[in-house]
Amino acid sequence: MTHREPIQADAIYSREEAAELLGVSLSTIKRLITAGQLEASRPDSIRRIFIKGSSILHMLEDTKIGVRR
């Protein structure tokens, strides 16, 4: 198992960094953003997309799978 850094709620991540943190592909991150499951920002006149750590944590909480009993 690969050791990953913890997601910091107050940090700002690029799409590439978010993909690495979650262990998914960049295309998966793009799909999550397009589907509205992962909130991202792109300020005017900047090509780069920013993702708050809190947005990643919120997406993980919203999509948590419950344990069946």
Jmol script that loads the backbone (N, CA, C; Angstrom):
load data "model"
ATOM      1  N   MET A   1       0.832  -1.180   0.000  1.00  0.00           N
ATOM      2  CA  MET A   1       0.000   0.000   0.000  1.00  0.00           C
ATOM      3  C   MET A   1       0.879   1.246   0.000  1.00  0.00           C
ATOM      4  N   THR A   2       0.514   2.227  -0.801  1.00  0.00           N
ATOM      5  CA  THR A   2       1.283   3.450  -0.923  1.00  0.00           C
ATOM      6  C   THR A   2       0.880   4.433   0.164  1.00  0.00           C
ATOM      7  N   HIS A   3       1.865   5.041   0.795  1.00  0.00           N
ATOM      8  CA  HIS A   3       1.594   6.056   1.814  1.00  0.00           C
ATOM      9  C   HIS A   3       1.302   7.381   1.126  1.00  0.00           C
ATOM     10  N   ARG A   4       0.165   7.982   1.454  1.00  0.00           N
ATOM     11  CA  ARG A   4      -0.208   9.273   0.883  1.00  0.00           C
ATOM     12  C   ARG A   4      -0.246  10.310   1.992  1.00  0.00           C
ATOM     13  N   GLU A   5       0.079  11.528   1.620  1.00  0.00           N
ATOM     14  CA  GLU A   5      -0.006  12.638   2.566  1.00  0.00           C
ATOM     15  C   GLU A   5      -1.463  12.892   2.922  1.00  0.00           C
ATOM     16  N   PRO A   6      -1.735  13.312   4.148  1.00  0.00           N
ATOM     17  CA  PRO A   6      -3.121  13.645   4.500  1.00  0.00           C
ATOM     18  C   PRO A   6      -3.585  14.890   3.731  1.00  0.00           C
ATOM     19  N   ILE A   7      -4.860  14.943   3.431  1.00  0.00           N
ATOM     20  CA  ILE A   7      -5.438  16.083   2.727  1.00  0.00           C
ATOM     21  C   ILE A   7      -5.657  17.196   3.739  1.00  0.00           C
ATOM     22  N   GLN A   8      -5.079  18.346   3.461  1.00  0.00           N
ATOM     23  CA  GLN A   8      -5.199  19.502   4.348  1.00  0.00           C
ATOM     24  C   GLN A   8      -6.378  20.358   3.910  1.00  0.00           C
ATOM     25  N   ALA A   9      -7.354  20.564   4.782  1.00  0.00           N
ATOM     26  CA  ALA A   9      -8.574  21.303   4.436  1.00  0.00           C
ATOM     27  C   ALA A   9      -8.285  22.711   3.941  1.00  0.00           C
ATOM     28  N   ASP A  10      -7.260  23.373   4.493  1.00  0.00           N
ATOM     29  CA  ASP A  10      -6.986  24.765   4.119  1.00  0.00           C
ATOM     30  C   ASP A  10      -5.967  24.910   2.989  1.00  0.00           C
ATOM     31  N   ALA A  11      -5.516  23.797   2.416  1.00  0.00           N
ATOM     32  CA  ALA A  11      -4.543  23.836   1.318  1.00  0.00           C
ATOM     33  C   ALA A  11      -5.269  23.982  -0.022  1.00  0.00           C
ATOM     34  N   ILE A  12      -4.543  24.478  -1.007  1.00  0.00           N
ATOM     35  CA  ILE A  12      -5.044  24.605  -2.372  1.00  0.00           C
ATOM     36  C   ILE A  12      -4.241  23.637  -3.241  1.00  0.00           C
ATOM     37  N   TYR A  13      -4.955  22.815  -4.014  1.00  0.00           N
ATOM     38  CA  TYR A  13      -4.324  21.792  -4.844  1.00  0.00           C
ATOM     39  C   TYR A  13      -4.643  22.014  -6.317  1.00  0.00           C
ATOM     40  N   SER A  14      -3.731  21.598  -7.177  1.00  0.00           N
ATOM     41  CA  SER A  14      -3.998  21.558  -8.618  1.00  0.00           C
ATOM     42  C   SER A  14      -4.758  20.265  -8.905  1.00  0.00           C
ATOM     43  N   ARG A  15      -5.278  20.133 -10.110  1.00  0.00           N
ATOM     44  CA  ARG A  15      -5.960  18.888 -10.479  1.00  0.00           C
ATOM     45  C   ARG A  15      -4.996  17.705 -10.381  1.00  0.00           C
ATOM     46  N   GLU A  16      -3.759  17.916 -10.794  1.00  0.00           N
ATOM     47  CA  GLU A  16      -2.762  16.854 -10.758  1.00  0.00           C
ATOM     48  C   GLU A  16      -2.465  16.433  -9.320  1.00  0.00           C
ATOM     49  N   GLU A  17      -2.333  17.416  -8.447  1.00  0.00           N
ATOM     50  CA  GLU A  17      -2.062  17.109  -7.038  1.00  0.00           C
ATOM     51  C   GLU A  17      -3.244  16.391  -6.393  1.00  0.00           C
ATOM     52  N   ALA A  18      -4.467  16.832  -6.714  1.00  0.00           N
ATOM     53  CA  ALA A  18      -5.662  16.175  -6.184  1.00  0.00           C
ATOM     54  C   ALA A  18      -5.724  14.727  -6.652  1.00  0.00           C
ATOM     55  N   ALA A  19      -5.415  14.495  -7.923  1.00  0.00           N
ATOM     56  CA  ALA A  19      -5.417  13.135  -8.461  1.00  0.00           C
ATOM     57  C   ALA A  19      -4.407  12.268  -7.713  1.00  0.00           C
ATOM     58  N   GLU A  20      -3.228  12.810  -7.467  1.00  0.00           N
ATOM     59  CA  GLU A  20      -2.191  12.062  -6.754  1.00  0.00           C
ATOM     60  C   GLU A  20      -2.625  11.766  -5.318  1.00  0.00           C
ATOM     61  N   LEU A  21      -3.192  12.754  -4.654  1.00  0.00           N
ATOM     62  CA  LEU A  21      -3.655  12.563  -3.275  1.00  0.00           C
ATOM     63  C   LEU A  21      -4.702  11.466  -3.174  1.00  0.00           C
ATOM     64  N   LEU A  22      -5.608  11.429  -4.154  1.00  0.00           N
ATOM     65  CA  LEU A  22      -6.698  10.454  -4.129  1.00  0.00           C
ATOM     66  C   LEU A  22      -6.339   9.123  -4.776  1.00  0.00           C
ATOM     67  N   GLY A  23      -5.212   9.086  -5.468  1.00  0.00           N
ATOM     68  CA  GLY A  23      -4.803   7.853  -6.130  1.00  0.00           C
ATOM     69  C   GLY A  23      -5.656   7.519  -7.341  1.00  0.00           C
ATOM     70  N   VAL A  24      -6.109   8.572  -8.045  1.00  0.00           N
ATOM     71  CA  VAL A  24      -6.923   8.394  -9.243  1.00  0.00           C
ATOM     72  C   VAL A  24      -6.256   9.114 -10.412  1.00  0.00           C
ATOM     73  N   SER A  25      -6.802   8.911 -11.607  1.00  0.00           N
ATOM     74  CA  SER A  25      -6.236   9.558 -12.790  1.00  0.00           C
ATOM     75  C   SER A  25      -6.706  11.011 -12.890  1.00  0.00           C
ATOM     76  N   LEU A  26      -6.006  11.776 -13.680  1.00  0.00           N
ATOM     77  CA  LEU A  26      -6.385  13.163 -13.933  1.00  0.00           C
ATOM     78  C   LEU A  26      -7.750  13.223 -14.610  1.00  0.00           C
ATOM     79  N   SER A  27      -8.032  12.266 -15.496  1.00  0.00           N
ATOM     80  CA  SER A  27      -9.337  12.258 -16.163  1.00  0.00           C
ATOM     81  C   SER A  27     -10.461  12.010 -15.161  1.00  0.00           C
ATOM     82  N   THR A  28     -10.216  11.233 -14.120  1.00  0.00           N
ATOM     83  CA  THR A  28     -11.229  11.027 -13.081  1.00  0.00           C
ATOM     84  C   THR A  28     -11.496  12.331 -12.342  1.00  0.00           C
ATOM     85  N   ILE A  29     -10.460  13.077 -12.033  1.00  0.00           N
ATOM     86  CA  ILE A  29     -10.636  14.373 -11.369  1.00  0.00           C
ATOM     87  C   ILE A  29     -11.452  15.295 -12.263  1.00  0.00           C
ATOM     88  N   LYS A  30     -11.142  15.327 -13.556  1.00  0.00           N
ATOM     89  CA  LYS A  30     -11.894  16.164 -14.492  1.00  0.00           C
ATOM     90  C   LYS A  30     -13.364  15.765 -14.523  1.00  0.00           C
ATOM     91  N   ARG A  31     -13.635  14.459 -14.517  1.00  0.00           N
ATOM     92  CA  ARG A  31     -15.034  13.980 -14.510  1.00  0.00           C
ATOM     93  C   ARG A  31     -15.750  14.372 -13.223  1.00  0.00           C
ATOM     94  N   LEU A  32     -15.073  14.262 -12.089  1.00  0.00           N
ATOM     95  CA  LEU A  32     -15.678  14.647 -10.807  1.00  0.00           C
ATOM     96  C   LEU A  32     -16.032  16.134 -10.792  1.00  0.00           C
ATOM     97  N   ILE A  33     -15.168  16.960 -11.374  1.00  0.00           N
ATOM     98  CA  ILE A  33     -15.426  18.403 -11.443  1.00  0.00           C
ATOM     99  C   ILE A  33     -16.609  18.666 -12.373  1.00  0.00           C
ATOM    100  N   THR A  34     -16.597  18.056 -13.548  1.00  0.00           N
ATOM    101  CA  THR A  34     -17.672  18.241 -14.531  1.00  0.00           C
ATOM    102  C   THR A  34     -19.017  17.788 -13.966  1.00  0.00           C
ATOM    103  N   ALA A  35     -19.021  16.697 -13.206  1.00  0.00           N
ATOM    104  CA  ALA A  35     -20.251  16.157 -12.621  1.00  0.00           C
ATOM    105  C   ALA A  35     -20.732  16.966 -11.427  1.00  0.00           C
ATOM    106  N   GLY A  36     -19.910  17.914 -10.975  1.00  0.00           N
ATOM    107  CA  GLY A  36     -20.298  18.733  -9.829  1.00  0.00           C
ATOM    108  C   GLY A  36     -20.044  18.068  -8.491  1.00  0.00           C
ATOM    109  N   GLN A  37     -19.345  16.936  -8.490  1.00  0.00           N
ATOM    110  CA  GLN A  37     -19.045  16.243  -7.239  1.00  0.00           C
ATOM    111  C   GLN A  37     -17.830  16.827  -6.534  1.00  0.00           C
ATOM    112  N   LEU A  38     -16.959  17.471  -7.287  1.00  0.00           N
ATOM    113  CA  LEU A  38     -15.755  18.085  -6.726  1.00  0.00           C
ATOM    114  C   LEU A  38     -15.737  19.548  -7.150  1.00  0.00           C
ATOM    115  N   GLU A  39     -15.755  20.428  -6.169  1.00  0.00           N
ATOM    116  CA  GLU A  39     -15.790  21.862  -6.438  1.00  0.00           C
ATOM    117  C   GLU A  39     -14.383  22.376  -6.755  1.00  0.00           C
ATOM    118  N   ALA A  40     -14.288  23.156  -7.810  1.00  0.00           N
ATOM    119  CA  ALA A  40     -13.007  23.720  -8.228  1.00  0.00           C
ATOM    120  C   ALA A  40     -13.213  25.172  -8.643  1.00  0.00           C
ATOM    121  N   SER A  41     -12.125  25.937  -8.657  1.00  0.00           N
ATOM    122  CA  SER A  41     -12.191  27.350  -9.031  1.00  0.00           C
ATOM    123  C   SER A  41     -11.182  27.648 -10.124  1.00  0.00           C
ATOM    124  N   ARG A  42     -11.561  28.574 -11.005  1.00  0.00           N
ATOM    125  CA  ARG A  42     -10.626  29.060 -12.015  1.00  0.00           C
ATOM    126  C   ARG A  42     -10.860  30.562 -12.127  1.00  0.00           C
ATOM    127  N   PRO A  43      -9.985  31.357 -11.501  1.00  0.00           N
ATOM    128  CA  PRO A  43     -10.129  32.815 -11.585  1.00  0.00           C
ATOM    129  C   PRO A  43     -10.007  33.303 -13.026  1.00  0.00           C
ATOM    130  N   ASP A  44     -10.664  34.421 -13.308  1.00  0.00           N
ATOM    131  CA  ASP A  44     -10.579  35.024 -14.641  1.00  0.00           C
ATOM    132  C   ASP A  44      -9.127  35.234 -15.040  1.00  0.00           C
ATOM    133  N   SER A  45      -8.841  35.015 -16.290  1.00  0.00           N
ATOM    134  CA  SER A  45      -7.536  35.209 -16.930  1.00  0.00           C
ATOM    135  C   SER A  45      -6.441  34.259 -16.432  1.00  0.00           C
ATOM    136  N   ILE A  46      -6.830  33.203 -15.716  1.00  0.00           N
ATOM    137  CA  ILE A  46      -5.855  32.200 -15.273  1.00  0.00           C
ATOM    138  C   ILE A  46      -6.310  30.847 -15.801  1.00  0.00           C
ATOM    139  N   ARG A  47      -5.415  30.126 -16.430  1.00  0.00           N
ATOM    140  CA  ARG A  47      -5.768  28.806 -16.974  1.00  0.00           C
ATOM    141  C   ARG A  47      -5.826  27.735 -15.896  1.00  0.00           C
ATOM    142  N   ARG A  48      -5.069  27.921 -14.847  1.00  0.00           N
ATOM    143  CA  ARG A  48      -4.936  26.913 -13.804  1.00  0.00           C
ATOM    144  C   ARG A  48      -6.223  26.773 -12.993  1.00  0.00           C
ATOM    145  N   ILE A  49      -6.551  25.550 -12.620  1.00  0.00           N
ATOM    146  CA  ILE A  49      -7.722  25.272 -11.802  1.00  0.00           C
ATOM    147  C   ILE A  49      -7.250  24.970 -10.382  1.00  0.00           C
ATOM    148  N   PHE A  50      -7.956  25.535  -9.418  1.00  0.00           N
ATOM    149  CA  PHE A  50      -7.617  25.368  -8.012  1.00  0.00           C
ATOM    150  C   PHE A  50      -8.692  24.542  -7.309  1.00  0.00           C
ATOM    151  N   ILE A  51      -8.258  23.641  -6.439  1.00  0.00           N
ATOM    152  CA  ILE A  51      -9.178  22.799  -5.681  1.00  0.00           C
ATOM    153  C   ILE A  51      -8.803  22.920  -4.209  1.00  0.00           C
ATOM    154  N   LYS A  52      -9.751  23.342  -3.383  1.00  0.00           N
ATOM    155  CA  LYS A  52      -9.493  23.438  -1.950  1.00  0.00           C
ATOM    156  C   LYS A  52      -9.484  22.041  -1.346  1.00  0.00           C
ATOM    157  N   GLY A  53      -8.614  21.844  -0.398  1.00  0.00           N
ATOM    158  CA  GLY A  53      -8.597  20.576   0.317  1.00  0.00           C
ATOM    159  C   GLY A  53      -9.943  20.281   0.949  1.00  0.00           C
ATOM    160  N   SER A  54     -10.614  21.328   1.443  1.00  0.00           N
ATOM    161  CA  SER A  54     -11.931  21.133   2.057  1.00  0.00           C
ATOM    162  C   SER A  54     -12.937  20.608   1.044  1.00  0.00           C
ATOM    163  N   SER A  55     -12.797  20.983  -0.232  1.00  0.00           N
ATOM    164  CA  SER A  55     -13.681  20.484  -1.279  1.00  0.00           C
ATOM    165  C   SER A  55     -13.459  18.989  -1.502  1.00  0.00           C
ATOM    166  N   ILE A  56     -12.206  18.556  -1.464  1.00  0.00           N
ATOM    167  CA  ILE A  56     -11.896  17.136  -1.617  1.00  0.00           C
ATOM    168  C   ILE A  56     -12.480  16.352  -0.443  1.00  0.00           C
ATOM    169  N   LEU A  57     -12.276  16.859   0.767  1.00  0.00           N
ATOM    170  CA  LEU A  57     -12.791  16.183   1.952  1.00  0.00           C
ATOM    171  C   LEU A  57     -14.314  16.135   1.946  1.00  0.00           C
ATOM    172  N   HIS A  58     -14.950  17.206   1.501  1.00  0.00           N
ATOM    173  CA  HIS A  58     -16.409  17.261   1.420  1.00  0.00           C
ATOM    174  C   HIS A  58     -16.924  16.220   0.415  1.00  0.00           C
ATOM    175  N   MET A  59     -16.267  16.124  -0.739  1.00  0.00           N
ATOM    176  CA  MET A  59     -16.656  15.141  -1.748  1.00  0.00           C
ATOM    177  C   MET A  59     -16.532  13.728  -1.186  1.00  0.00           C
ATOM    178  N   LEU A  60     -15.472  13.459  -0.457  1.00  0.00           N
ATOM    179  CA  LEU A  60     -15.292  12.131   0.130  1.00  0.00           C
ATOM    180  C   LEU A  60     -16.378  11.829   1.156  1.00  0.00           C
ATOM    181  N   GLU A  61     -16.736  12.812   1.957  1.00  0.00           N
ATOM    182  CA  GLU A  61     -17.785  12.631   2.963  1.00  0.00           C
ATOM    183  C   GLU A  61     -19.146  12.410   2.303  1.00  0.00           C
ATOM    184  N   ASP A  62     -19.431  13.185   1.254  1.00  0.00           N
ATOM    185  CA  ASP A  62     -20.719  13.074   0.550  1.00  0.00           C
ATOM    186  C   ASP A  62     -20.888  11.745  -0.177  1.00  0.00           C
ATOM    187  N   THR A  63     -19.801  11.125  -0.553  1.00  0.00           N
ATOM    188  CA  THR A  63     -19.878   9.890  -1.321  1.00  0.00           C
ATOM    189  C   THR A  63     -19.506   8.661  -0.489  1.00  0.00           C
ATOM    190  N   LYS A  64     -19.456   8.840   0.826  1.00  0.00           N
ATOM    191  CA  LYS A  64     -19.079   7.748   1.725  1.00  0.00           C
ATOM    192  C   LYS A  64     -20.077   6.595   1.612  1.00  0.00           C
ATOM    193  N   ILE A  65     -19.571   5.406   1.561  1.00  0.00           N
ATOM    194  CA  ILE A  65     -20.395   4.208   1.472  1.00  0.00           C
ATOM    195  C   ILE A  65     -20.665   3.722   2.890  1.00  0.00           C
ATOM    196  N   GLY A  66     -21.944   3.529   3.195  1.00  0.00           N
ATOM    197  CA  GLY A  66     -22.328   3.074   4.531  1.00  0.00           C
ATOM    198  C   GLY A  66     -22.109   1.586   4.702  1.00  0.00           C
ATOM    199  N   VAL A  67     -21.945   1.178   5.926  1.00  0.00           N
ATOM    200  CA  VAL A  67     -21.773  -0.227   6.248  1.00  0.00           C
ATOM    201  C   VAL A  67     -23.145  -0.849   6.415  1.00  0.00           C
ATOM    202  N   ARG A  68     -23.382  -1.941   5.710  1.00  0.00           N
ATOM    203  CA  ARG A  68     -24.663  -2.640   5.823  1.00  0.00           C
ATOM    204  C   ARG A  68     -24.592  -3.626   6.975  1.00  0.00           C
ATOM    205  N   ARG A  69     -25.682  -3.715   7.691  1.00  0.00           N
ATOM    206  CA  ARG A  69     -25.729  -4.651   8.832  1.00  0.00           C
ATOM    207  C   ARG A  69     -26.775  -5.673   8.580  1.00  0.00           C
TER     208      ARG A  69
END
end "model"
wireframe off; spacefill off
backbone 0.3
color backbone group
